[in-house]
Amino acid sequence: MVTCWIFTGLVLLLTLQRLLELRLSRRHEAIIRAWGGRDVDAWQVPLMMVLHAGWFIAMLVEVYALRRPFIPALSLLVLVIFATGQSLR
């Protein structure tokens, strides 16, 4: 059960990170628009937001509703992949 709480905390931290990135992105968007920029295919943005939110919700549903077992070796591998992906962002 402790691993579920740790995982939930990680998902919450990622959610916070994405919300802060969204705020920064909107600030950058305002600057670009002030310089004369325009949106191309802006209809895709809400879809991407729903996709990201759904992905985070699906991760939590998988852990809590499907009661997936904790596999230490797999968790370590995924943690390394996650850390690598975050560092590349």
N, CA, C and O atoms as a CHARMM CRD file, in Angstrom:
* protein
*
  356
    1    1 MET  N      0.81800  -1.19600   0.00000 PROA 1      0.00000
    2    1 MET  CA     0.00000   0.00000   0.00000 PROA 1      0.00000
    3    1 MET  C      0.86200   1.26000   0.00000 PROA 1      0.00000
    4    1 MET  O      0.48500   2.27700  -0.58200 PROA 1      0.00000
    5    2 VAL  N      2.00400   1.18800   0.64700 PROA 2      0.00000
    6    2 VAL  CA     2.90900   2.34400   0.66900 PROA 2      0.00000
    7    2 VAL  C      3.34800   2.69400  -0.74500 PROA 2      0.00000
    8    2 VAL  O      3.46900   3.87100  -1.08600 PROA 2      0.00000
    9    3 THR  N      3.58600   1.68300  -1.56500 PROA 3      0.00000
   10    3 THR  CA     4.01500   1.96100  -2.93800 PROA 3      0.00000
   11    3 THR  C      2.91500   2.66800  -3.72000 PROA 3      0.00000
   12    3 THR  O      3.20400   3.48700  -4.59300 PROA 3      0.00000
   13    4 CYS  N      1.65500   2.35900  -3.41500 PROA 4      0.00000
   14    4 CYS  CA     0.54100   3.06000  -4.07800 PROA 4      0.00000
   15    4 CYS  C      0.54900   4.53500  -3.71600 PROA 4      0.00000
   16    4 CYS  O      0.33100   5.39100  -4.57200 PROA 4      0.00000
   17    5 TRP  N      0.80000   4.83000  -2.45400 PROA 5      0.00000
   18    5 TRP  CA     0.83500   6.23100  -2.01400 PROA 5      0.00000
   19    5 TRP  C      2.01800   6.96000  -2.63400 PROA 5      0.00000
   20    5 TRP  O      1.89900   8.12100  -3.02700 PROA 5      0.00000
   21    6 ILE  N      3.15200   6.28600  -2.72100 PROA 6      0.00000
   22    6 ILE  CA     4.32800   6.90200  -3.35600 PROA 6      0.00000
   23    6 ILE  C      4.03200   7.18700  -4.82400 PROA 6      0.00000
   24    6 ILE  O      4.35000   8.26100  -5.33400 PROA 6      0.00000
   25    7 PHE  N      3.41900   6.21600  -5.49500 PROA 7      0.00000
   26    7 PHE  CA     3.06200   6.39500  -6.89900 PROA 7      0.00000
   27    7 PHE  C      2.07900   7.55600  -7.06800 PROA 7      0.00000
   28    7 PHE  O      2.22600   8.37600  -7.97400 PROA 7      0.00000
   29    8 THR  N      1.08400   7.61600  -6.19700 PROA 8      0.00000
   30    8 THR  CA     0.11100   8.71400  -6.24800 PROA 8      0.00000
   31    8 THR  C      0.80400  10.05800  -6.05700 PROA 8      0.00000
   32    8 THR  O      0.49100  11.02800  -6.74700 PROA 8      0.00000
   33    9 GLY  N      1.74000  10.11000  -5.12600 PROA 9      0.00000
   34    9 GLY  CA     2.51200  11.33600  -4.92200 PROA 9      0.00000
   35    9 GLY  C      3.29300  11.72600  -6.15800 PROA 9      0.00000
   36    9 GLY  O      3.36900  12.90300  -6.51000 PROA 9      0.00000
   37   10 LEU  N      3.87300  10.73600  -6.81700 PROA 10     0.00000
   38   10 LEU  CA     4.62300  11.00200  -8.05000 PROA 10     0.00000
   39   10 LEU  C      3.70000  11.54100  -9.14000 PROA 10     0.00000
   40   10 LEU  O      4.05400  12.48400  -9.84800 PROA 10     0.00000
   41   11 VAL  N      2.52600  10.94600  -9.27400 PROA 11     0.00000
   42   11 VAL  CA     1.56300  11.42300 -10.27200 PROA 11     0.00000
   43   11 VAL  C      1.11400  12.84500  -9.93700 PROA 11     0.00000
   44   11 VAL  O      0.96600  13.67400 -10.83600 PROA 11     0.00000
   45   12 LEU  N      0.90000  13.13200  -8.66400 PROA 12     0.00000
   46   12 LEU  CA     0.51100  14.49200  -8.26600 PROA 12     0.00000
   47   12 LEU  C      1.62100  15.49400  -8.55900 PROA 12     0.00000
   48   12 LEU  O      1.35100  16.61100  -8.99900 PROA 12     0.00000
   49   13 LEU  N      2.86700  15.09900  -8.31600 PROA 13     0.00000
   50   13 LEU  CA     3.99000  15.98700  -8.64800 PROA 13     0.00000
   51   13 LEU  C      4.07600  16.23500 -10.15000 PROA 13     0.00000
   52   13 LEU  O      4.34000  17.35600 -10.58700 PROA 13     0.00000
   53   14 LEU  N      3.85500  15.19100 -10.93400 PROA 14     0.00000
   54   14 LEU  CA     3.86400  15.35700 -12.38700 PROA 14     0.00000
   55   14 LEU  C      2.72600  16.26900 -12.84600 PROA 14     0.00000
   56   14 LEU  O      2.89600  17.08400 -13.75200 PROA 14     0.00000
   57   15 THR  N      1.56900  16.11900 -12.21000 PROA 15     0.00000
   58   15 THR  CA     0.43400  16.98100 -12.53600 PROA 15     0.00000
   59   15 THR  C      0.77000  18.43600 -12.23600 PROA 15     0.00000
   60   15 THR  O      0.48500  19.32200 -13.04200 PROA 15     0.00000
   61   16 LEU  N      1.36600  18.67900 -11.09700 PROA 16     0.00000
   62   16 LEU  CA     1.78000  20.03400 -10.73800 PROA 16     0.00000
   63   16 LEU  C      2.78700  20.57500 -11.74800 PROA 16     0.00000
   64   16 LEU  O      2.69600  21.73000 -12.16400 PROA 16     0.00000
   65   17 GLN  N      3.74800  19.74000 -12.14000 PROA 17     0.00000
   66   17 GLN  CA     4.74000  20.16100 -13.11600 PROA 17     0.00000
   67   17 GLN  C      4.06200  20.54100 -14.42900 PROA 17     0.00000
   68   17 GLN  O      4.38800  21.57200 -15.01800 PROA 17     0.00000
   69   18 ARG  N      3.12300  19.71800 -14.89200 PROA 18     0.00000
   70   18 ARG  CA     2.44000  20.00100 -16.15600 PROA 18     0.00000
   71   18 ARG  C      1.62000  21.28400 -16.06700 PROA 18     0.00000
   72   18 ARG  O      1.56700  22.05200 -17.02700 PROA 18     0.00000
   73   19 LEU  N      0.98000  21.52300 -14.92000 PROA 19     0.00000
   74   19 LEU  CA     0.20900  22.75300 -14.75800 PROA 19     0.00000
   75   19 LEU  C      1.11900  23.98500 -14.77300 PROA 19     0.00000
   76   19 LEU  O      0.76600  25.01300 -15.35200 PROA 19     0.00000
   77   20 LEU  N      2.28200  23.88000 -14.14000 PROA 20     0.00000
   78   20 LEU  CA     3.23500  24.99000 -14.17200 PROA 20     0.00000
   79   20 LEU  C      3.76300  25.21200 -15.58300 PROA 20     0.00000
   80   20 LEU  O      3.95800  26.35400 -15.99900 PROA 20     0.00000
   81   21 GLU  N      3.99700  24.13300 -16.32200 PROA 21     0.00000
   82   21 GLU  CA     4.44100  24.26300 -17.70600 PROA 21     0.00000
   83   21 GLU  C      3.35500  24.90200 -18.56800 PROA 21     0.00000
   84   21 GLU  O      3.65100  25.69200 -19.46500 PROA 21     0.00000
   85   22 LEU  N      2.10300  24.55900 -18.29500 PROA 22     0.00000
   86   22 LEU  CA     0.99500  25.15400 -19.03400 PROA 22     0.00000
   87   22 LEU  C      0.92400  26.65500 -18.77700 PROA 22     0.00000
   88   22 LEU  O      0.68600  27.44300 -19.69300 PROA 22     0.00000
   89   23 ARG  N      1.13000  27.03600 -17.53300 PROA 23     0.00000
   90   23 ARG  CA     1.14600  28.46500 -17.17800 PROA 23     0.00000
   91   23 ARG  C      2.27600  29.19400 -17.90500 PROA 23     0.00000
   92   23 ARG  O      2.07400  30.28500 -18.43900 PROA 23     0.00000
   93   24 LEU  N      3.45500  28.59500 -17.92400 PROA 24     0.00000
   94   24 LEU  CA     4.59300  29.19400 -18.62100 PROA 24     0.00000
   95   24 LEU  C      4.31700  29.26700 -20.12300 PROA 24     0.00000
   96   24 LEU  O      4.65700  30.25200 -20.77800 PROA 24     0.00000
   97   25 SER  N      3.70300  28.22300 -20.65700 PROA 25     0.00000
   98   25 SER  CA     3.38100  28.20200 -22.08100 PROA 25     0.00000
   99   25 SER  C      2.40600  29.31600 -22.45000 PROA 25     0.00000
  100   25 SER  O      2.54000  29.95000 -23.49600 PROA 25     0.00000
  101   26 ARG  N      1.43500  29.54300 -21.59100 PROA 26     0.00000
  102   26 ARG  CA     0.47100  30.62500 -21.86800 PROA 26     0.00000
  103   26 ARG  C      1.15200  31.99500 -21.82700 PROA 26     0.00000
  104   26 ARG  O      0.81000  32.89500 -22.59400 PROA 26     0.00000
  105   27 ARG  N      2.10200  32.13400 -20.93400 PROA 27     0.00000
  106   27 ARG  CA     2.85500  33.39600 -20.86100 PROA 27     0.00000
  107   27 ARG  C      3.65500  33.59300 -22.15100 PROA 27     0.00000
  108   27 ARG  O      3.68900  34.68800 -22.71300 PROA 27     0.00000
  109   28 HSD  N      4.29300  32.51700 -22.60800 PROA 28     0.00000
  110   28 HSD  CA     5.05500  32.59200 -23.86200 PROA 28     0.00000
  111   28 HSD  C      4.12800  32.86800 -25.04500 PROA 28     0.00000
  112   28 HSD  O      4.47600  33.61800 -25.95700 PROA 28     0.00000
  113   29 GLU  N      2.95400  32.25500 -25.02000 PROA 29     0.00000
  114   29 GLU  CA     1.98000  32.48200 -26.08500 PROA 29     0.00000
  115   29 GLU  C      1.59500  33.96200 -26.16100 PROA 29     0.00000
  116   29 GLU  O      1.49600  34.52300 -27.25300 PROA 29     0.00000
  117   30 ALA  N      1.38000  34.58600 -25.01600 PROA 30     0.00000
  118   30 ALA  CA     1.01800  36.00500 -24.99500 PROA 30     0.00000
  119   30 ALA  C      2.13800  36.85800 -25.58600 PROA 30     0.00000
  120   30 ALA  O      1.87200  37.81200 -26.31800 PROA 30     0.00000
  121   31 ILE  N      3.36600  36.52700 -25.27600 PROA 31     0.00000
  122   31 ILE  CA     4.50600  37.28000 -25.81800 PROA 31     0.00000
  123   31 ILE  C      4.58300  37.11600 -27.32600 PROA 31     0.00000
  124   31 ILE  O      4.79400  38.08700 -28.05400 PROA 31     0.00000
  125   32 ILE  N      4.41200  35.88000 -27.79400 PROA 32     0.00000
  126   32 ILE  CA     4.48400  35.62000 -29.23400 PROA 32     0.00000
  127   32 ILE  C      3.34900  36.32700 -29.97000 PROA 32     0.00000
  128   32 ILE  O      3.55600  36.86600 -31.05700 PROA 32     0.00000
  129   33 ARG  N      2.15900  36.32800 -29.38800 PROA 33     0.00000
  130   33 ARG  CA     1.03100  37.02800 -30.00600 PROA 33     0.00000
  131   33 ARG  C      1.29200  38.53600 -30.05500 PROA 33     0.00000
  132   33 ARG  O      0.92500  39.20200 -31.02300 PROA 33     0.00000
  133   34 ALA  N      1.92100  39.06500 -29.01600 PROA 34     0.00000
  134   34 ALA  CA     2.24700  40.49900 -28.99500 PROA 34     0.00000
  135   34 ALA  C      3.23100  40.84700 -30.09700 PROA 34     0.00000
  136   34 ALA  O      3.25000  41.98000 -30.57800 PROA 34     0.00000
  137   35 TRP  N      4.04300  39.88800 -30.49800 PROA 35     0.00000
  138   35 TRP  CA     5.00200  40.10900 -31.58000 PROA 35     0.00000
  139   35 TRP  C      4.39500  39.85100 -32.95600 PROA 35     0.00000
  140   35 TRP  O      5.07200  39.95500 -33.97900 PROA 35     0.00000
  141   36 GLY  N      3.10300  39.51200 -32.96000 PROA 36     0.00000
  142   36 GLY  CA     2.42800  39.30400 -34.23700 PROA 36     0.00000
  143   36 GLY  C      2.22000  37.84300 -34.60400 PROA 36     0.00000
  144   36 GLY  O      1.78100  37.54600 -35.71500 PROA 36     0.00000
  145   37 GLY  N      2.51900  36.94900 -33.71400 PROA 37     0.00000
  146   37 GLY  CA     2.32800  35.52800 -33.99400 PROA 37     0.00000
  147   37 GLY  C      0.85600  35.16100 -34.02800 PROA 37     0.00000
  148   37 GLY  O      0.00800  35.90100 -33.52900 PROA 37     0.00000
  149   38 ARG  N      0.56200  34.01700 -34.61900 PROA 38     0.00000
  150   38 ARG  CA    -0.82100  33.54300 -34.67700 PROA 38     0.00000
  151   38 ARG  C     -0.84700  32.03300 -34.47900 PROA 38     0.00000
  152   38 ARG  O      0.15400  31.34300 -34.67000 PROA 38     0.00000
  153   39 ASP  N     -2.01200  31.54300 -34.09300 PROA 39     0.00000
  154   39 ASP  CA    -2.19600  30.11000 -33.87600 PROA 39     0.00000
  155   39 ASP  C     -2.48200  29.40200 -35.19400 PROA 39     0.00000
  156   39 ASP  O     -3.22100  29.90400 -36.04100 PROA 39     0.00000
  157   40 VAL  N     -1.89500  28.25500 -35.34200 PROA 40     0.00000
  158   40 VAL  CA    -2.20900  27.38400 -36.45700 PROA 40     0.00000
  159   40 VAL  C     -2.71300  26.08100 -35.84100 PROA 40     0.00000
  160   40 VAL  O     -2.02000  25.45800 -35.03700 PROA 40     0.00000
  161   41 ASP  N     -3.89100  25.68500 -36.21300 PROA 41     0.00000
  162   41 ASP  CA    -4.50700  24.45600 -35.67700 PROA 41     0.00000
  163   41 ASP  C     -4.65100  24.50600 -34.15900 PROA 41     0.00000
  164   41 ASP  O     -4.28200  23.55900 -33.46500 PROA 41     0.00000
  165   42 ALA  N     -5.18200  25.60100 -33.65300 PROA 42     0.00000
  166   42 ALA  CA    -5.35900  25.77300 -32.20700 PROA 42     0.00000
  167   42 ALA  C     -6.37100  24.78700 -31.62700 PROA 42     0.00000
  168   42 ALA  O     -6.39200  24.58200 -30.41300 PROA 42     0.00000
  169   43 TRP  N     -7.19600  24.18400 -32.44800 PROA 43     0.00000
  170   43 TRP  CA    -8.19600  23.22800 -31.97600 PROA 43     0.00000
  171   43 TRP  C     -7.55000  22.00100 -31.34100 PROA 43     0.00000
  172   43 TRP  O     -8.21100  21.26900 -30.60600 PROA 43     0.00000
  173   44 GLN  N     -6.27800  21.76900 -31.61200 PROA 44     0.00000
  174   44 GLN  CA    -5.59400  20.58900 -31.08300 PROA 44     0.00000
  175   44 GLN  C     -5.23100  20.73400 -29.60200 PROA 44     0.00000
  176   44 GLN  O     -5.07600  19.72900 -28.90900 PROA 44     0.00000
  177   45 VAL  N     -5.09700  21.94200 -29.11800 PROA 45     0.00000
  178   45 VAL  CA    -4.65500  22.17600 -27.74200 PROA 45     0.00000
  179   45 VAL  C     -5.62000  21.56800 -26.71800 PROA 45     0.00000
  180   45 VAL  O     -5.16200  20.85100 -25.82900 PROA 45     0.00000
  181   46 PRO  N     -6.92200  21.81500 -26.79800 PROA 46     0.00000
  182   46 PRO  CA    -7.82300  21.18600 -25.81500 PROA 46     0.00000
  183   46 PRO  C     -7.78400  19.65700 -25.87700 PROA 46     0.00000
  184   46 PRO  O     -7.89100  18.98800 -24.84900 PROA 46     0.00000
  185   47 LEU  N     -7.63400  19.11600 -27.06900 PROA 47     0.00000
  186   47 LEU  CA    -7.55200  17.65900 -27.19800 PROA 47     0.00000
  187   47 LEU  C     -6.31200  17.11300 -26.49700 PROA 47     0.00000
  188   47 LEU  O     -6.36900  16.07100 -25.84300 PROA 47     0.00000
  189   48 MET  N     -5.20400  17.81200 -26.63400 PROA 48     0.00000
  190   48 MET  CA    -3.97300  17.37100 -25.96500 PROA 48     0.00000
  191   48 MET  C     -4.10900  17.48100 -24.44700 PROA 48     0.00000
  192   48 MET  O     -3.58700  16.64200 -23.71300 PROA 48     0.00000
  193   49 MET  N     -4.80500  18.50500 -23.98300 PROA 49     0.00000
  194   49 MET  CA    -5.01000  18.65200 -22.53900 PROA 49     0.00000
  195   49 MET  C     -5.86200  17.50400 -21.99800 PROA 49     0.00000
  196   49 MET  O     -5.57800  16.96600 -20.92700 PROA 49     0.00000
  197   50 VAL  N     -6.90500  17.13100 -22.73900 PROA 50     0.00000
  198   50 VAL  CA    -7.74800  16.00100 -22.32700 PROA 50     0.00000
  199   50 VAL  C     -6.94700  14.70700 -22.36400 PROA 50     0.00000
  200   50 VAL  O     -7.08000  13.87100 -21.46900 PROA 50     0.00000
  201   51 LEU  N     -6.12200  14.53400 -23.38200 PROA 51     0.00000
  202   51 LEU  CA    -5.29000  13.33800 -23.49100 PROA 51     0.00000
  203   51 LEU  C     -4.34300  13.22300 -22.30300 PROA 51     0.00000
  204   51 LEU  O     -4.22400  12.15000 -21.71100 PROA 51     0.00000
  205   52 HSD  N     -3.67700  14.29700 -21.95300 PROA 52     0.00000
  206   52 HSD  CA    -2.74300  14.26700 -20.81700 PROA 52     0.00000
  207   52 HSD  C     -3.46500  13.98700 -19.50400 PROA 52     0.00000
  208   52 HSD  O     -3.00500  13.17400 -18.70300 PROA 52     0.00000
  209   53 ALA  N     -4.59600  14.65800 -19.28100 PROA 53     0.00000
  210   53 ALA  CA    -5.35600  14.43100 -18.05100 PROA 53     0.00000
  211   53 ALA  C     -5.85000  12.99000 -17.99600 PROA 53     0.00000
  212   53 ALA  O     -5.79100  12.35200 -16.94400 PROA 53     0.00000
  213   54 GLY  N     -6.32900  12.48200 -19.10600 PROA 54     0.00000
  214   54 GLY  CA    -6.80100  11.10100 -19.15700 PROA 54     0.00000
  215   54 GLY  C     -5.69600  10.10200 -18.88200 PROA 54     0.00000
  216   54 GLY  O     -5.92300   9.07200 -18.24700 PROA 54     0.00000
  217   55 TRP  N     -4.50100  10.40500 -19.36000 PROA 55     0.00000
  218   55 TRP  CA    -3.35600   9.52000 -19.13200 PROA 55     0.00000
  219   55 TRP  C     -3.02000   9.46500 -17.64100 PROA 55     0.00000
  220   55 TRP  O     -2.76500   8.38700 -17.10500 PROA 55     0.00000
  221   56 PHE  N     -3.02000  10.59400 -16.98200 PROA 56     0.00000
  222   56 PHE  CA    -2.72600  10.61700 -15.55000 PROA 56     0.00000
  223   56 PHE  C     -3.80300   9.87600 -14.76100 PROA 56     0.00000
  224   56 PHE  O     -3.49400   9.11900 -13.84100 PROA 56     0.00000
  225   57 ILE  N     -5.06400  10.09600 -15.12200 PROA 57     0.00000
  226   57 ILE  CA    -6.16100   9.40800 -14.45000 PROA 57     0.00000
  227   57 ILE  C     -6.06500   7.90300 -14.68400 PROA 57     0.00000
  228   57 ILE  O     -6.27100   7.11600 -13.76000 PROA 57     0.00000
  229   58 ALA  N     -5.75300   7.50200 -15.91000 PROA 58     0.00000
  230   58 ALA  CA    -5.63400   6.07700 -16.24000 PROA 58     0.00000
  231   58 ALA  C     -4.52600   5.40400 -15.42600 PROA 58     0.00000
  232   58 ALA  O     -4.66700   4.24900 -15.02400 PROA 58     0.00000
  233   59 MET  N     -3.42600   6.12100 -15.18300 PROA 59     0.00000
  234   59 MET  CA    -2.35300   5.53200 -14.36700 PROA 59     0.00000
  235   59 MET  C     -2.85400   5.22700 -12.96000 PROA 59     0.00000
  236   59 MET  O     -2.56200   4.16500 -12.40900 PROA 59     0.00000
  237   60 LEU  N     -3.60400   6.15200 -12.38200 PROA 60     0.00000
  238   60 LEU  CA    -4.12600   5.94100 -11.02900 PROA 60     0.00000
  239   60 LEU  C     -5.18600   4.84400 -11.00400 PROA 60     0.00000
  240   60 LEU  O     -5.22800   4.04000 -10.07300 PROA 60     0.00000
  241   61 VAL  N     -6.03500   4.80900 -12.01400 PROA 61     0.00000
  242   61 VAL  CA    -7.06400   3.76200 -12.08300 PROA 61     0.00000
  243   61 VAL  C     -6.40700   2.38800 -12.18700 PROA 61     0.00000
  244   61 VAL  O     -6.84400   1.43100 -11.54800 PROA 61     0.00000
  245   62 GLU  N     -5.35200   2.30200 -12.99700 PROA 62     0.00000
  246   62 GLU  CA    -4.66700   1.01600 -13.14200 PROA 62     0.00000
  247   62 GLU  C     -4.11500   0.52100 -11.81100 PROA 62     0.00000
  248   62 GLU  O     -4.21700  -0.66500 -11.50000 PROA 62     0.00000
  249   63 VAL  N     -3.54500   1.40200 -11.04200 PROA 63     0.00000
  250   63 VAL  CA    -2.94900   1.00200  -9.76200 PROA 63     0.00000
  251   63 VAL  C     -4.01700   0.66300  -8.73000 PROA 63     0.00000
  252   63 VAL  O     -3.91700  -0.35900  -8.05100 PROA 63     0.00000
  253   64 TYR  N     -5.04000   1.51000  -8.60300 PROA 64     0.00000
  254   64 TYR  CA    -6.02100   1.31400  -7.53200 PROA 64     0.00000
  255   64 TYR  C     -7.15700   0.36500  -7.91000 PROA 64     0.00000
  256   64 TYR  O     -7.50400  -0.51300  -7.12100 PROA 64     0.00000
  257   65 ALA  N     -7.73500   0.51800  -9.07900 PROA 65     0.00000
  258   65 ALA  CA    -8.89200  -0.30300  -9.45700 PROA 65     0.00000
  259   65 ALA  C     -8.47400  -1.70700  -9.89400 PROA 65     0.00000
  260   65 ALA  O     -9.15300  -2.68500  -9.58100 PROA 65     0.00000
  261   66 LEU  N     -7.36800  -1.80300 -10.60900 PROA 66     0.00000
  262   66 LEU  CA    -6.93600  -3.10700 -11.10600 PROA 66     0.00000
  263   66 LEU  C     -5.98200  -3.81200 -10.14200 PROA 66     0.00000
  264   66 LEU  O     -5.62800  -4.97400 -10.34100 PROA 66     0.00000
  265   67 ARG  N     -5.57500  -3.09400  -9.09900 PROA 67     0.00000
  266   67 ARG  CA    -4.70800  -3.66100  -8.05000 PROA 67     0.00000
  267   67 ARG  C     -3.48000  -4.37700  -8.62200 PROA 67     0.00000
  268   67 ARG  O     -3.22500  -5.54900  -8.34700 PROA 67     0.00000
  269   68 ARG  N     -2.75100  -3.63700  -9.41000 PROA 68     0.00000
  270   68 ARG  CA    -1.53000  -4.19200 -10.00300 PROA 68     0.00000
  271   68 ARG  C     -0.49100  -4.47000  -8.91000 PROA 68     0.00000
  272   68 ARG  O     -0.34800  -3.66700  -7.98800 PROA 68     0.00000
  273   69 PRO  N      0.22000  -5.56800  -8.99600 PROA 69     0.00000
  274   69 PRO  CA     1.22800  -5.87700  -7.97900 PROA 69     0.00000
  275   69 PRO  C      2.47900  -5.01300  -8.17000 PROA 69     0.00000
  276   69 PRO  O      2.79000  -4.57100  -9.27600 PROA 69     0.00000
  277   70 PHE  N      3.17700  -4.79000  -7.06700 PROA 70     0.00000
  278   70 PHE  CA     4.43400  -4.04200  -7.11500 PROA 70     0.00000
  279   70 PHE  C      5.55900  -5.01300  -7.46200 PROA 70     0.00000
  280   70 PHE  O      5.77600  -5.99200  -6.74900 PROA 70     0.00000
  281   71 ILE  N      6.27200  -4.74600  -8.55200 PROA 71     0.00000
  282   71 ILE  CA     7.38700  -5.58100  -8.99000 PROA 71     0.00000
  283   71 ILE  C      8.64200  -4.71100  -8.92200 PROA 71     0.00000
  284   71 ILE  O      8.84700  -3.84800  -9.77600 PROA 71     0.00000
  285   72 PRO  N      9.49500  -4.93900  -7.89500 PROA 72     0.00000
  286   72 PRO  CA    10.64700  -4.05000  -7.68500 PROA 72     0.00000
  287   72 PRO  C     11.55900  -3.89400  -8.89600 PROA 72     0.00000
  288   72 PRO  O     11.94000  -2.77100  -9.22500 PROA 72     0.00000
  289   73 ALA  N     11.91900  -4.97900  -9.56600 PROA 73     0.00000
  290   73 ALA  CA    12.84200  -4.88000 -10.70100 PROA 73     0.00000
  291   73 ALA  C     12.22700  -4.04000 -11.82100 PROA 73     0.00000
  292   73 ALA  O     12.90200  -3.19900 -12.41500 PROA 73     0.00000
  293   74 LEU  N     10.96000  -4.26900 -12.10200 PROA 74     0.00000
  294   74 LEU  CA    10.28000  -3.49800 -13.14300 PROA 74     0.00000
  295   74 LEU  C     10.16500  -2.04000 -12.73400 PROA 74     0.00000
  296   74 LEU  O     10.33200  -1.14400 -13.56100 PROA 74     0.00000
  297   75 SER  N      9.88300  -1.80200 -11.47400 PROA 75     0.00000
  298   75 SER  CA     9.76200  -0.43000 -10.97600 PROA 75     0.00000
  299   75 SER  C     11.07100   0.32300 -11.09800 PROA 75     0.00000
  300   75 SER  O     11.08100   1.50400 -11.44600 PROA 75     0.00000
  301   76 LEU  N     12.17100  -0.34800 -10.81700 PROA 76     0.00000
  302   76 LEU  CA    13.48300   0.29600 -10.95000 PROA 76     0.00000
  303   76 LEU  C     13.75900   0.65600 -12.40200 PROA 76     0.00000
  304   76 LEU  O     14.23100   1.75500 -12.69200 PROA 76     0.00000
  305   77 LEU  N     13.46800  -0.26000 -13.30800 PROA 77     0.00000
  306   77 LEU  CA    13.66600   0.00700 -14.73400 PROA 77     0.00000
  307   77 LEU  C     12.81300   1.19300 -15.18900 PROA 77     0.00000
  308   77 LEU  O     13.29600   2.08000 -15.89200 PROA 77     0.00000
  309   78 VAL  N     11.54900   1.19800 -14.78200 PROA 78     0.00000
  310   78 VAL  CA    10.64700   2.28700 -15.17200 PROA 78     0.00000
  311   78 VAL  C     11.10300   3.61200 -14.56200 PROA 78     0.00000
  312   78 VAL  O     10.99600   4.65800 -15.20200 PROA 78     0.00000
  313   79 LEU  N     11.60700   3.57300 -13.33900 PROA 79     0.00000
  314   79 LEU  CA    12.10700   4.79300 -12.69900 PROA 79     0.00000
  315   79 LEU  C     13.28700   5.37100 -13.47100 PROA 79     0.00000
  316   79 LEU  O     13.38400   6.58700 -13.63900 PROA 79     0.00000
  317   80 VAL  N     14.18100   4.51200 -13.93900 PROA 80     0.00000
  318   80 VAL  CA    15.33100   4.96900 -14.73300 PROA 80     0.00000
  319   80 VAL  C     14.84600   5.58000 -16.05400 PROA 80     0.00000
  320   80 VAL  O     15.32000   6.63900 -16.46500 PROA 80     0.00000
  321   81 ILE  N     13.90300   4.90900 -16.70800 PROA 81     0.00000
  322   81 ILE  CA    13.36400   5.43400 -17.96600 PROA 81     0.00000
  323   81 ILE  C     12.65300   6.76600 -17.72500 PROA 81     0.00000
  324   81 ILE  O     12.80700   7.71000 -18.50000 PROA 81     0.00000
  325   82 PHE  N     11.87600   6.83300 -16.64700 PROA 82     0.00000
  326   82 PHE  CA    11.17600   8.06900 -16.30200 PROA 82     0.00000
  327   82 PHE  C     12.16100   9.21000 -16.04500 PROA 82     0.00000
  328   82 PHE  O     11.97800  10.31200 -16.56300 PROA 82     0.00000
  329   83 ALA  N     13.19300   8.95600 -15.25700 PROA 83     0.00000
  330   83 ALA  CA    14.18900   9.99100 -14.94500 PROA 83     0.00000
  331   83 ALA  C     14.90200  10.45100 -16.21800 PROA 83     0.00000
  332   83 ALA  O     15.17400  11.64000 -16.38600 PROA 83     0.00000
  333   84 THR  N     15.19800   9.51900 -17.10200 PROA 84     0.00000
  334   84 THR  CA    15.83500   9.87300 -18.37400 PROA 84     0.00000
  335   84 THR  C     14.90900  10.76100 -19.19400 PROA 84     0.00000
  336   84 THR  O     15.33400  11.78000 -19.73800 PROA 84     0.00000
  337   85 GLY  N     13.65800  10.37300 -19.27700 PROA 85     0.00000
  338   85 GLY  CA    12.68900  11.17400 -20.04200 PROA 85     0.00000
  339   85 GLY  C     12.52500  12.56400 -19.46000 PROA 85     0.00000
  340   85 GLY  O     12.46800  13.54700 -20.19900 PROA 85     0.00000
  341   86 GLN  N     12.45000  12.65200 -18.14600 PROA 86     0.00000
  342   86 GLN  CA    12.31400  13.96200 -17.50100 PROA 86     0.00000
  343   86 GLN  C     13.54000  14.83000 -17.76700 PROA 86     0.00000
  344   86 GLN  O     13.41300  16.03200 -17.99800 PROA 86     0.00000
  345   87 SER  N     14.72300  14.22400 -17.73600 PROA 87     0.00000
  346   87 SER  CA    15.94100  15.02000 -17.97200 PROA 87     0.00000
  347   87 SER  C     16.01400  15.50900 -19.41900 PROA 87     0.00000
  348   87 SER  O     16.61900  16.54600 -19.69200 PROA 87     0.00000
  349   88 LEU  N     15.40700  14.77800 -20.33800 PROA 88     0.00000
  350   88 LEU  CA    15.41000  15.20200 -21.73100 PROA 88     0.00000
  351   88 LEU  C     14.37800  16.28200 -22.01400 PROA 88     0.00000
  352   88 LEU  O     14.46900  16.97400 -23.02800 PROA 88     0.00000
  353   89 ARG  N     13.41600  16.43100 -21.14700 PROA 89     0.00000
  354   89 ARG  CA    12.39400  17.44800 -21.33900 PROA 89     0.00000
  355   89 ARG  C     13.01100  18.79800 -21.12600 PROA 89     0.00000
  356   89 ARG  O     12.32500  19.81500 -21.23800 PROA 89     0.00000
